Amino acid sequence: MAQVTVEVNGKPYTVGCEDGQEGHLRELAALFDRQVRIVAQEVGSLGDTRLMLMGALLLSDELADTRARLAHTEADLSRVKADYARAESRAVTALESAAKRIETLAGG
């Protein structure tokens, strides 16, 4: 297990992660650090625990919104796929019908 030291709101924290995940952990910590710094600027001085909690809650809110948008998009995609399948089926039926008429007209 790897150990990575990240900085959040100017303070270092050593965190363990799976080997090879160090870069990803640093990116996540940087994202969280930006959120915590925004909270610190907007709200003013809070204790570290409350500051971290507010940062985590705001990121959780973003995650919940993103999941809701993803679910909505997936539902839209399912509807589009179903509409496509119905349209394709109608097109196949129309082509088969046209082919039969052509055969009848051709005497066959």
Order of alpha helices (4+ residues) and beta strands (2+ residues): beta-beta-alpha-alpha
